Amino acid sequence: MRGAQSDVGALRTVVLKHARDAFRDAAAVHAAWRQLNYLGPPDVGRAAAECDRFAALIEAAGASILWLPADDATGLNSLYVRDASIATDRGVILCSMGKPARSTEPAAQARAFRTLGIPVIGAVTGSGTIEGGDVVWLDEGMLAVGRGYRTNDEGIRQLTEIVGHGVDVLVAHLPHWRGPADVFHLMSILSPIDRNLALVYSPLLPVPFRETLLARGFELVEVPDEEFESMGCNVLALGPRHAMMVAGNPETEQRMKAASVKVEVIKADEICRKGEGGPTCMTRPLVRA
């Protein structure tokens, strides 16, 4: 899995789960969407069509897709595959979910990884919690981790032990924002786009962490206030300065283009907006060039 310790290299292999396998049918959606704090019930047919378009853009960028199967142990949120695992050059680390309703997802991914021949090198267990949306490779030797309601100190300690020597773990202490029930990860306010370029929402970015990004030579593209809630900051790097974002954030799109970023825009009302999980959430990159 060489190339896994990057969030900006050219995407070559990525794990996805199709909306039809995560959402299953209208009955499953209607039984769960309120409990999971979705903004509304996704339409399974429209979600499947959006997912097909999403996957087609990823393949057009040169990536191969590994599909996770349907699994009766998981629910709607298993669409957001990034959160249940973390990729390293040596293999995958299984997370331990801070959201109890998602607790079965790491084990489901582990079963699929065994079938796909993807090595698992460790897992966060016990009282530790960590979610992949809180974990970002700033470069091959530095892993940024958001300490918030989904990721705790013990989870960070275990992750640091598993990744081992040669990787510095930088902890960003996240704000309360809307509390434990809200969907809030480090990647809610940070999306790397190139080795020296990141999209950020600075009003919620921890000051020491923002200073570290600047000290490391990052140029910061700022998401405007009015586009933060519409997931303007949740942008997937398909490659260096090549990004995918959710439609409805025109100012953020223009600011990225001004920084020489090629931008792909997807309509994703059913797969992203209703569950508040963007393009980064829907992907578990495994190999980047």
N, C-alpha and C positions, 0 to 999 in steps of 0.2 A: 504493500500500500504506500509505496514511496510517493511523496507529494501530498499526503493527507494533512500535513501540518501547515496548511495554508488556507485562507479564506478568500484569496484573490487570484490565484493562478487559474489558468485555463481549465475549465471543468472537463474532466475526462470520464469519470465514473461517479454515478450518483444513485442513491437509493430514494425511491419514491413509493408512496402508497396511493393507489387510485381512489378517487372519491367514491366510486361505486362499491369498493371493498371496505372503505372506512365507514361510509354512511349506510350502506346496505339497501335500505328501503325506507319509504315514507313513515312506516310504523316505528321503525327504530329511531328515526330522526325525531319524531314527535314525542317519543317516550323520554328523550334525553336532553333536548336542546336547552330547556329552561334550567335544568339542574347544572348544566355546564356553562351557564351564563352567556350563551350565544345571544346575539342581538336579534335573531329571528331564526325560524326553521329553514335550513337549506333545502332547496328543491333538488332532489337527487338527479333528475335528468339534466337540468341545466348545469349542476355541479360537475357531472361527468363530462359534458361538452367543454366546460372551462378547463377541466383537468387535461383533456386531450390536447387542447391548444397550448397549455402550459408545457406539457411534455414535448410537444412538437418543437417549440422554441428552444428547449434545452437540447434536443437532439440536433437541431439546426446549428447550434453553437459548437457541435463536435463532441457531445457527451453521450456515453452509453448509459442506459437506465436499467437498474436492477429493481424489480417490482416486489414489494412486500405483499404477501397473500392476505386474503380475508382471514380474520381470526376472531372466533366467537368470544374470546376473552377480552377483546378491546372494543372501544366505542368510537364515537365521532372524532374525538381529538387525536386518534391514531393517524389521521391524515397528516398531522404536523410532526413528521418523522424525526426532525432534528432533535427534539427535546429528549428523546429516550436514549440517545447514545452520543459518544464523542469519538471522533476519528483521530488516530495517530499513525505515524509511519509503521509502527509495529503491529497495529491492529486496532480494534474497536474497544472502547470502554463503555460498559453499560451504566446508565444513570440510575438514580433512585429518585422518583418523582416527588416534588414538593406538593403537587396537587393530588390528593388522595384518589380522586376519580380516575387518575391516569396511572395508577400504581402497577397495573398489569402490562403496560406497554414495553418496558425493557425486556421482560422475559419473552414476550411475543417476538420482539426483534431478535433476541438470541436464538430462538428456534429457527427463524428465517435465515439468520446469518450462518448457522450450521449447514443448512441446506445449500446455501449459496457458496459455501467454502470461504467465508470471510472470518478471519481469526478474531477471537475475543480475548483480550489480554488482561481483563480485570473488570470489577464491578464495584460500585459504591453500595454499601450495605449498612445494616443496622440503623442507627439514628441519623446517619448521614443522608442528606438530600442534595441533589444537584440536577439541573435540567440543562439540556444542550443549548437552549436559547440564551443561557447566561455565560456561554463559553465561546471565546473568539480567539483564533490564532492571529496575533498581530504580525508575527513572522515565524519562521520555523523553530525558533528557540524561545519565543515568548507567548504564553497563553494567558489571556485576560479572562478573569472570572468575576461575574457580578454576584456580590453577596446581598441577597434580598430575601423575599419571602419564599421563593422557590428553591433557593440554594443556601445551605447553612454552612457554618464554620467546619463542622465535622465532614461534610461532603467535600469541601475544598481541601481539607487535610488529606482525606483518602485519595482524592484525585491527584494531588501533588505527589503523593507517595507512588501512585501507579505510573504516572508519566515519567518519574525518575529523574536522574541527573541529566544535565544538558538542556533542560527546559525550565525557564524561570516562570513562575506563576505570579501574575500581577492581579491583586484583588481590588475591585472597584465596589465601594459600598454604596448600594442603591438607595434612593429615597423611598419614603413610605408611599408617596403618590396616592393611589386610591385604595391601598390596603391589601390584605392577604388574598381577598377573593378576586382581585383584578389580574388580568394577564399583563405582567410587566417583567421583562427580562432585560439584561444588558443590551441585547440586540434590538430592543424597542427603541433605543436611543443611540445606537452605533451600528453602522454597516460599513465594513471596509470595502473599498472599490479598487484599490491598487496598493502597492507596497508603501506608498507615501501619500495616500488619499483616502479619506473616510467621510462618509455622510453621518452627521450627528445632529442631535437635538440638544443644544447646549444648556437650555434652562433646567434640564433634569440630569445633566452629566455631572458626576462628582468632580469637584474642582481639582483635587490632586491627580485624578485620572486624566482629565482634560489636559492638564499641564504636562503630564507624561507623554501624551500623544504628540503635543507640540514639540517637546524636547527631543522626541525621536524622529522629528522631521516630517510629521504628517501635516498636509494641508487639509483643512476642515471645510467641507461644504455644509452649510447650515440649513436645516429644515425650518421653514417658517412656522410660526405658532399655529396658523390656521390649517396646516397640513399635517400636523403631528398625529392628531386623532384619526385621520384617514390613512394611517400607516405610511406616510411619506418617508419615514426613516427606515422602513423594513424593505431593504433592497438587496437582491441577490447578485453577487458578482459572478457572471458567466465566464469572465476572464478579466485581465487587467483593463480597467476603464471600459468595461462592457458590462452593463447592468440591466436587470429586469425589475420593474416596479409595477405596482397596482395603479390602474387608471384613476384619475381624479385628483392628482397632485401636480398640476401644471407648473407651478413655480419651482418646486423641487426638481422637476424634470429639466426645466430651463437652466437652473443653477448647475446641475450635473453636466449638461451639455456645454455650458460655459467653461467647465473644467476639462473639456475634451473627452467626455464620457459618451460612448454610444449607448443609447437607452432603448430597451424594448419595453413596451407598455402592454399589460394584459388586463382584460376585463375579468374581474374575479370577485363579483358580489357574493357568489354562493360558497366558493372555496376559501376565500380570504376574509372578506369584510364581516360576514355574519359570525364567524368563529374568532375573529381578531387575530388571525395568523397569516402572515404575509409569505412572500416567495422564499425567504430564508427558512421560515418555519417548516415549509413543505418539503425541504430537501435535506438529505444527509449526504453531503459530499464525501466521497471516499478517496478519490485520486484527482489531483490537479497537476497540470504541467507547469 
